[in-house]
Amino acid sequence: MTHVFIVNDTTLKYHLEYMFAGIGANCDAPFLEDSNYQNPKRKEDGLTAAAERNLAAMVADISRIHVGDKVIFYLRAGNHEGKFYGVFKAVGEPFYDSNHDNYLSSEMGKNLNLRIRIEPDEVYANGVSEHKALDLLDGIDHPSQMCWSLIYRKLKGNRGCTMITDYEAENLIQKIRAENSNTALEGISFTYDTDQKKIIPIGATALYEGETKSVSIKDRLLVKYRRRNAFESHLQAYVVQNCLAEPLCDLLHIDTEKSTWIGNEVSCGVGMQRIDAVTVQEDDRSVKINIIELKDEEPYDSIITYQLPWYIDWVKNYWCPLYSQCN
């Protein structure tokens, strides 16, 4: 699957030279290092419960990335139009690098404490503009063919790391190739030239020397559960981290022998509806889509009578037509 990271002129240069991608916040995540961490009531005294929920959601975002997944960078528009650059590939497992000594944060001007290492896949010099990638309707015969994952992200103005569907990824990568006349850069080390607005080859990749602590959420989730605190964000991170392993894969009917697309907080409408988690598995004969709604309280009737039917209708209208077109 493919993930899009938001960057700027400065951070893109370091992502390329040190071969990593990341997300994060100005606040640290002490609950990843001490599962018994006590949240203070006042923000100035430490990480509040609300701030922790936000960080747990980011843990879920970075945790859906697996070895071999593709990574594309979206260079946020400043004095120029936003563009998509790629293509890179994830290596290793996601990790945590504390803000107390966050590697390269002073150079980047930003704390990115949740990270994944990457390597070149098929790297192109020029990015494709947001206009060409998202707005143009060339070849669009049905609304389902538009890149809704990124359109919804723009409407909501959040998510430093957004997963896109395989169909969306294929189209976006094809547009990046076309922007570069299907000519990829040679070499394995790169940087971003801010004057030319291009990725360019360099002599060697810099050695990455940051901390690589675990992002496992299991112990903290159990602490929140035992304390009867809210834990939906932690549960989502746990599901994303463990859905391909026992016992979750059996509970969710996931065939671990098949490639699995994993999404969390999957946007499904301009009304800001989001599905907690989705898994997709397909082969030559069938496509299995799991819609997963998570609660840290007793389920209520409208989940069954309203919420899940809404999600199912959206999947039928915007995802299923793509598979029928392919077949």
C-alpha positions, 0 to 999 in steps of 0.5 A: 500500500502507499502512504503520503507524508506532508513535508516542506522545503526544509524537511524534504531535504533531510528526509531524502538525505537521511532516508526517513519519513516522520510525523509528530507533535511538539509534545512528547509521548511519555506513555510509550516509554512508561505505560503507567504514566499519569496524565496531569489535569493541566497542560503546563504540567505535562501531557494531558489525556486529550493530547495523549489521544491525539498522539495515540492516533498518530501512533496508529497512523505510523503503525499501518506502514509495513516493510515494502509499502510505498511512500510519497511526499507531498510538498506543502504549498508555500510560495509555490503550488503543492506537489507530490514527489516519489517514489520511496519504499519503507524499510524496517519497523516504525519507531519513536524518537523522543522530543527531548533529543529528537534527531535532526529536529533543530535542522528541520525546525520541527519535531517528528518523533514517530518515524519510518526508515525508507529507501529509493524505489523509483525516484523522479526529479519533478513533482506532479502538481496538486492541480494535476493530481487532484483537480483535473478530470481527464480520464475520470468517468465516475466519481469513485475514480477521484482521489478521495483520500487526499481530497478529504485530507485537504478538506479537513486540513490534518493528518501528516501521514495519509494512506491512499487506496491502491487504485489512487496510488497507481494513478498518482504514481502514473502522473508522477512518471508522466511529469518526468517523461517516464525517466527515473533518476539514477543512483541511491542517494538524493536531496531536494534542491530548493532553487530548482524545486527538484529532487537531485542525486548526491554522492551518498546517503547520510548515516541516520543516528537517531533513537529507534524506540518501540511504538508498541501501544499494548501495555499502555492500552491495558493500563487505560483499560484497567483504569477505566479511562477512554482508550479508543485511540489506543485501541485503534493503534493496537488493532493496526499494529496487531491485525496481521498476527494472532489472535486478531487476524482470526477474529477479523478473518484476515488471511495472513497469506494474502497482501492486506491493505490497512487503513485507519480513520478512513474518511468517507464523506465531506461530513467528516465521517471516518471509519476507525479501521478498514482492511482489504484483501483481494485475489483473482476471484474476490475482494474482502473489505472489513469495516471495523468500528471500535468503542471503549463503551457499550455499543449503542443501537445507532451504530448498527442502524445508522453508522455502519450502514452509512459506511457500507453504502460509501464503500459500495458507492466509492470503492466497489465500482473500482473493482468491478471496472478492473474485472 
